[in-house]
Amino acid sequence: MADSDSSMSSFFVTRRRLLAGTATAAAAWPFQGKSRAAELTDGSSAADPALRLCGDWQKIHDETLTLCHEQQQLETHLARTVGFPCAEVRLADGTNVTLHSIESLNDAYSPENEVELGRALADFAAHQARWDAADAEIGYSRTDELIRQSETAESALLEDLPQTVATSIEGILAKLEVILRDGEHWEHPDDFPWPHIRSVLDDLARHTINIDPATIAGSIG
Protein backbone atom coordinates (compact mmCIF):
# COMPACT_ATOMS: atom_id res chain seq x y z
CA MET A 1 0.00 0.00 0.00
CA ALA A 2 1.57 3.29 -1.09
CA ASP A 3 1.51 6.52 0.89
CA SER A 4 1.11 9.26 -1.70
CA ASP A 5 0.46 12.16 0.69
CA SER A 6 3.02 12.93 3.37
CA SER A 7 1.97 16.54 4.00
CA MET A 8 0.50 15.81 7.43
CA SER A 9 3.21 13.45 8.63
CA SER A 10 6.06 15.58 7.25
CA PHE A 11 4.73 18.59 9.15
CA PHE A 12 5.01 16.75 12.45
CA VAL A 13 8.40 15.27 11.57
CA THR A 14 9.78 18.71 10.65
CA ARG A 15 8.40 20.23 13.83
CA ARG A 16 9.90 17.47 15.97
CA ARG A 17 13.30 17.95 14.34
CA LEU A 18 13.24 21.70 14.93
CA LEU A 19 12.27 21.22 18.55
CA ALA A 20 14.89 18.54 19.06
CA GLY A 21 17.50 20.87 17.59
CA THR A 22 16.35 23.64 19.91
CA ALA A 23 16.64 21.42 22.95
CA THR A 24 20.10 20.22 21.90
CA ALA A 25 21.35 23.74 21.32
CA ALA A 26 19.98 24.89 24.67
CA ALA A 27 21.88 22.14 26.44
CA ALA A 28 25.07 22.92 24.56
CA TRP A 29 24.92 26.69 25.01
CA PRO A 30 24.18 27.72 28.61
CA PHE A 31 22.93 31.30 28.56
CA GLN A 32 25.56 33.34 30.41
CA GLY A 33 23.35 36.39 30.82
CA LYS A 34 20.51 34.57 32.56
CA SER A 35 21.72 34.43 36.15
CA ARG A 36 23.36 37.85 35.87
CA ALA A 37 20.16 39.43 34.61
CA ALA A 38 18.26 38.01 37.56
CA GLU A 39 20.64 39.76 39.95
CA LEU A 40 20.33 43.24 38.42
CA THR A 41 18.97 46.09 40.50
CA ASP A 42 17.99 49.60 39.42
CA GLY A 43 20.87 51.08 41.35
CA SER A 44 23.49 48.73 39.97
CA SER A 45 26.07 49.94 37.47
CA ALA A 46 25.45 46.62 35.68
CA ALA A 47 21.78 47.45 35.00
CA ASP A 48 22.26 46.86 31.27
CA PRO A 49 18.97 47.11 29.31
CA ALA A 50 20.24 44.60 26.74
CA LEU A 51 21.10 42.16 29.50
CA ARG A 52 17.64 42.54 31.01
CA LEU A 53 15.98 42.04 27.63
CA CYS A 54 18.06 38.93 26.92
CA GLY A 55 17.22 37.59 30.37
CA ASP A 56 13.52 38.08 29.65
CA TRP A 57 13.94 36.36 26.27
CA GLN A 58 15.73 33.45 27.93
CA LYS A 59 12.97 33.02 30.50
CA ILE A 60 10.29 32.87 27.80
CA HIS A 61 12.50 30.65 25.65
CA ASP A 62 12.84 28.18 28.52
CA GLU A 63 9.06 28.17 28.91
CA THR A 64 8.71 27.49 25.19
CA LEU A 65 11.11 24.55 25.42
CA THR A 66 9.16 23.11 28.35
CA LEU A 67 5.91 23.40 26.40
CA CYS A 68 7.53 21.87 23.31
CA HIS A 69 8.75 18.90 25.32
CA GLU A 70 5.25 18.43 26.74
CA GLN A 71 3.73 18.70 23.28
CA GLN A 72 6.12 16.09 21.91
CA GLN A 73 4.99 13.66 24.59
CA LEU A 74 1.32 14.38 23.87
CA GLU A 75 1.87 14.02 20.14
CA THR A 76 3.61 10.68 20.64
CA HIS A 77 0.70 9.51 22.78
CA LEU A 78 -1.84 10.53 20.13
CA ALA A 79 0.18 8.96 17.32
CA ARG A 80 0.44 5.66 19.19
CA THR A 81 -3.10 5.46 20.51
CA VAL A 82 -5.11 7.10 17.71
CA GLY A 83 -2.76 7.60 14.77
CA PHE A 84 -2.56 10.66 12.54
CA PRO A 85 -5.92 11.10 10.74
CA CYS A 86 -5.86 9.32 7.40
CA ALA A 87 -7.93 7.15 5.08
CA GLU A 88 -7.14 4.51 2.51
CA VAL A 89 -8.61 4.91 -0.95
CA ARG A 90 -8.37 2.94 -4.17
CA LEU A 91 -7.58 5.13 -7.15
CA ALA A 92 -9.05 4.69 -10.61
CA ASP A 93 -5.97 2.75 -11.72
CA GLY A 94 -6.46 0.24 -8.90
CA THR A 95 -3.65 1.58 -6.70
CA ASN A 96 -4.30 1.72 -2.94
CA VAL A 97 -3.01 4.88 -1.25
CA THR A 98 -3.24 6.32 2.24
CA LEU A 99 -4.06 10.02 2.31
CA HIS A 100 -3.72 12.38 5.26
CA SER A 101 -5.92 15.37 4.44
CA ILE A 102 -9.33 16.21 3.05
CA GLU A 103 -7.60 18.19 0.31
CA SER A 104 -5.61 15.20 -0.89
CA LEU A 105 -8.72 13.03 -0.82
CA ASN A 106 -10.63 15.55 -2.90
CA ASP A 107 -7.71 15.73 -5.33
CA ALA A 108 -7.96 11.96 -5.77
CA TYR A 109 -11.54 12.20 -7.06
CA SER A 110 -12.53 10.76 -10.38
CA PRO A 111 -15.93 9.61 -11.65
CA GLU A 112 -14.67 6.01 -11.49
CA ASN A 113 -13.92 6.10 -7.77
CA GLU A 114 -16.71 8.39 -6.56
CA VAL A 115 -18.28 5.73 -4.33
CA GLU A 116 -14.89 4.62 -3.04
CA LEU A 117 -13.93 8.20 -2.33
CA GLY A 118 -17.15 8.81 -0.39
CA ARG A 119 -16.29 5.87 1.87
CA ALA A 120 -12.72 7.16 2.32
CA LEU A 121 -14.00 10.62 3.26
CA ALA A 122 -16.30 9.08 5.87
CA ASP A 123 -13.39 7.02 7.24
CA PHE A 124 -11.22 10.11 7.43
CA ALA A 125 -13.93 12.09 9.24
CA ALA A 126 -14.33 9.29 11.78
CA HIS A 127 -10.57 9.10 12.31
CA GLN A 128 -10.36 12.88 12.70
CA ALA A 129 -13.18 12.77 15.27
CA ARG A 130 -11.27 10.18 17.31
CA TRP A 131 -8.14 12.34 17.14
CA ASP A 132 -10.07 15.47 18.17
CA ALA A 133 -11.70 13.70 21.12
CA ALA A 134 -8.37 12.40 22.39
CA ASP A 135 -6.79 15.81 21.76
CA ALA A 136 -9.49 17.53 23.84
CA GLU A 137 -8.95 15.05 26.65
CA ILE A 138 -5.17 15.44 26.95
CA GLY A 139 -4.80 19.06 25.76
CA TYR A 140 -2.52 18.69 22.74
CA SER A 141 -4.00 21.58 20.72
CA ARG A 142 -4.12 23.77 23.82
CA THR A 143 -0.43 23.16 24.38
CA ASP A 144 0.25 23.98 20.74
CA GLU A 145 -1.57 27.30 21.17
CA LEU A 146 0.49 28.09 24.29
CA ILE A 147 3.64 27.39 22.28
CA ARG A 148 2.51 29.80 19.57
CA GLN A 149 1.84 32.49 22.19
CA SER A 150 5.23 31.92 23.79
CA GLU A 151 6.97 32.03 20.41
CA THR A 152 5.19 35.31 19.64
CA ALA A 153 6.50 36.80 22.89
CA GLU A 154 10.00 35.59 22.02
CA SER A 155 9.79 37.16 18.58
CA ALA A 156 8.65 40.50 20.02
CA LEU A 157 11.70 40.64 22.29
CA LEU A 158 13.94 39.56 19.42
CA GLU A 159 12.62 42.44 17.31
CA ASP A 160 13.49 44.86 20.13
CA LEU A 161 17.03 43.51 20.43
CA PRO A 162 18.68 45.60 17.65
CA GLN A 163 17.30 48.82 19.16
CA THR A 164 18.42 47.92 22.70
CA VAL A 165 21.88 49.25 23.49
CA ALA A 166 24.23 47.02 25.45
CA THR A 167 26.12 48.99 28.09
CA SER A 168 28.37 46.15 29.25
CA ILE A 169 30.43 43.31 27.83
CA GLU A 170 27.95 40.93 29.45
CA GLY A 171 25.15 42.61 27.52
CA ILE A 172 27.06 42.24 24.25
CA LEU A 173 27.70 38.57 24.97
CA ALA A 174 24.04 38.06 25.86
CA LYS A 175 22.84 39.69 22.61
CA LEU A 176 25.16 37.50 20.56
CA GLU A 177 24.01 34.37 22.38
CA VAL A 178 20.35 35.18 21.74
CA ILE A 179 21.05 35.80 18.05
CA LEU A 180 23.02 32.57 17.79
CA ARG A 181 20.55 30.45 19.70
CA ASP A 182 17.54 31.66 17.79
CA GLY A 183 19.12 31.79 14.35
CA GLU A 184 21.09 28.60 14.04
CA HIS A 185 18.04 26.42 14.68
CA TRP A 186 16.49 27.42 11.38
CA GLU A 187 19.56 26.69 9.29
CA HIS A 188 22.45 24.26 9.44
CA PRO A 189 24.54 25.28 12.50
CA ASP A 190 27.76 24.83 10.51
CA ASP A 191 26.71 27.28 7.80
CA PHE A 192 27.66 30.96 7.74
CA PRO A 193 27.31 32.97 9.94
CA TRP A 194 26.73 30.67 12.92
CA PRO A 195 30.26 29.27 13.37
CA HIS A 196 31.59 32.82 12.97
CA ILE A 197 29.26 34.23 15.62
CA ARG A 198 30.14 31.32 17.88
CA SER A 199 33.83 32.13 17.39
CA VAL A 200 33.26 35.79 18.31
CA LEU A 201 31.38 34.70 21.43
CA ASP A 202 34.24 32.42 22.43
CA ASP A 203 36.79 35.18 21.85
CA LEU A 204 34.84 37.77 23.83
CA ALA A 205 34.19 35.38 26.69
CA ARG A 206 37.83 34.31 26.82
CA HIS A 207 39.21 37.85 26.81
CA THR A 208 36.62 39.07 29.31
CA ILE A 209 37.62 36.33 31.74
CA ASN A 210 41.36 37.00 31.30
CA ILE A 211 41.26 40.80 31.58
CA ASP A 212 42.70 42.12 34.82
CA PRO A 213 40.60 45.06 36.15
CA ALA A 214 43.81 46.75 37.32
CA THR A 215 45.10 46.71 33.76
CA ILE A 216 41.93 48.43 32.52
CA ALA A 217 42.13 51.02 35.27
CA GLY A 218 45.77 51.72 34.44
CA SER A 219 45.08 52.09 30.73
CA ILE A 220 42.40 54.73 31.22
CA GLY A 221 44.09 56.50 34.13
C-alpha positions in Angstrom: 0.0 0.0 0.0 1.6 3.3 -1.1 1.5 6.5 0.9 1.1 9.3 -1.7 0.5 12.2 0.7 3.0 12.9 3.4 2.0 16.5 4.0 0.5 15.8 7.4 3.2 13.4 8.6 6.1 15.6 7.2 4.7 18.6 9.1 5.0 16.7 12.4 8.4 15.3 11.6 9.8 18.7 10.7 8.4 20.2 13.8 9.9 17.5 16.0 13.3 17.9 14.3 13.2 21.7 14.9 12.3 21.2 18.5 14.9 18.5 19.1 17.5 20.9 17.6 16.4 23.6 19.9 16.6 21.4 23.0 20.1 20.2 21.9 21.3 23.7 21.3 20.0 24.9 24.7 21.9 22.1 26.4 25.1 22.9 24.6 24.9 26.7 25.0 24.2 27.7 28.6 22.9 31.3 28.6 25.6 33.3 30.4 23.3 36.4 30.8 20.5 34.6 32.6 21.7 34.4 36.2 23.4 37.9 35.9 20.2 39.4 34.6 18.3 38.0 37.6 20.6 39.8 39.9 20.3 43.2 38.4 19.0 46.1 40.5 18.0 49.6 39.4 20.9 51.1 41.3 23.5 48.7 40.0 26.1 49.9 37.5 25.4 46.6 35.7 21.8 47.5 35.0 22.3 46.9 31.3 19.0 47.1 29.3 20.2 44.6 26.7 21.1 42.2 29.5 17.6 42.5 31.0 16.0 42.0 27.6 18.1 38.9 26.9 17.2 37.6 30.4 13.5 38.1 29.7 13.9 36.4 26.3 15.7 33.4 27.9 13.0 33.0 30.5 10.3 32.9 27.8 12.5 30.6 25.6 12.8 28.2 28.5 9.1 28.2 28.9 8.7 27.5 25.2 11.1 24.5 25.4 9.2 23.1 28.4 5.9 23.4 26.4 7.5 21.9 23.3 8.7 18.9 25.3 5.3 18.4 26.7 3.7 18.7 23.3 6.1 16.1 21.9 5.0 13.7 24.6 1.3 14.4 23.9 1.9 14.0 20.1 3.6 10.7 20.6 0.7 9.5 22.8 -1.8 10.5 20.1 0.2 9.0 17.3 0.4 5.7 19.2 -3.1 5.5 20.5 -5.1 7.1 17.7 -2.8 7.6 14.8 -2.6 10.7 12.5 -5.9 11.1 10.7 -5.9 9.3 7.4 -7.9 7.1 5.1 -7.1 4.5 2.5 -8.6 4.9 -1.0 -8.4 2.9 -4.2 -7.6 5.1 -7.2 -9.0 4.7 -10.6 -6.0 2.7 -11.7 -6.5 0.2 -8.9 -3.7 1.6 -6.7 -4.3 1.7 -2.9 -3.0 4.9 -1.3 -3.2 6.3 2.2 -4.1 10.0 2.3 -3.7 12.4 5.3 -5.9 15.4 4.4 -9.3 16.2 3.1 -7.6 18.2 0.3 -5.6 15.2 -0.9 -8.7 13.0 -0.8 -10.6 15.5 -2.9 -7.7 15.7 -5.3 -8.0 12.0 -5.8 -11.5 12.2 -7.1 -12.5 10.8 -10.4 -15.9 9.6 -11.6 -14.7 6.0 -11.5 -13.9 6.1 -7.8 -16.7 8.4 -6.6 -18.3 5.7 -4.3 -14.9 4.6 -3.0 -13.9 8.2 -2.3 -17.2 8.8 -0.4 -16.3 5.9 1.9 -12.7 7.2 2.3 -14.0 10.6 3.3 -16.3 9.1 5.9 -13.4 7.0 7.2 -11.2 10.1 7.4 -13.9 12.1 9.2 -14.3 9.3 11.8 -10.6 9.1 12.3 -10.4 12.9 12.7 -13.2 12.8 15.3 -11.3 10.2 17.3 -8.1 12.3 17.1 -10.1 15.5 18.2 -11.7 13.7 21.1 -8.4 12.4 22.4 -6.8 15.8 21.8 -9.5 17.5 23.8 -8.9 15.0 26.6 -5.2 15.4 26.9 -4.8 19.1 25.8 -2.5 18.7 22.7 -4.0 21.6 20.7 -4.1 23.8 23.8 -0.4 23.2 24.4 0.2 24.0 20.7 -1.6 27.3 21.2 0.5 28.1 24.3 3.6 27.4 22.3 2.5 29.8 19.6 1.8 32.5 22.2 5.2 31.9 23.8 7.0 32.0 20.4 5.2 35.3 19.6 6.5 36.8 22.9 10.0 35.6 22.0 9.8 37.2 18.6 8.7 40.5 20.0 11.7 40.6 22.3 13.9 39.6 19.4 12.6 42.4 17.3 13.5 44.9 20.1 17.0 43.5 20.4 18.7 45.6 17.6 17.3 48.8 19.2 18.4 47.9 22.7 21.9 49.3 23.5 24.2 47.0 25.4 26.1 49.0 28.1 28.4 46.1 29.2 30.4 43.3 27.8 28.0 40.9 29.4 25.2 42.6 27.5 27.1 42.2 24.3 27.7 38.6 25.0 24.0 38.1 25.9 22.8 39.7 22.6 25.2 37.5 20.6 24.0 34.4 22.4 20.3 35.2 21.7 21.1 35.8 18.0 23.0 32.6 17.8 20.6 30.4 19.7 17.5 31.7 17.8 19.1 31.8 14.4 21.1 28.6 14.0 18.0 26.4 14.7 16.5 27.4 11.4 19.6 26.7 9.3 22.4 24.3 9.4 24.5 25.3 12.5 27.8 24.8 10.5 26.7 27.3 7.8 27.7 31.0 7.7 27.3 33.0 9.9 26.7 30.7 12.9 30.3 29.3 13.4 31.6 32.8 13.0 29.3 34.2 15.6 30.1 31.3 17.9 33.8 32.1 17.4 33.3 35.8 18.3 31.4 34.7 21.4 34.2 32.4 22.4 36.8 35.2 21.8 34.8 37.8 23.8 34.2 35.4 26.7 37.8 34.3 26.8 39.2 37.9 26.8 36.6 39.1 29.3 37.6 36.3 31.7 41.4 37.0 31.3 41.3 40.8 31.6 42.7 42.1 34.8 40.6 45.1 36.1 43.8 46.7 37.3 45.1 46.7 33.8 41.9 48.4 32.5 42.1 51.0 35.3 45.8 51.7 34.4 45.1 52.1 30.7 42.4 54.7 31.2 44.1 56.5 34.1 
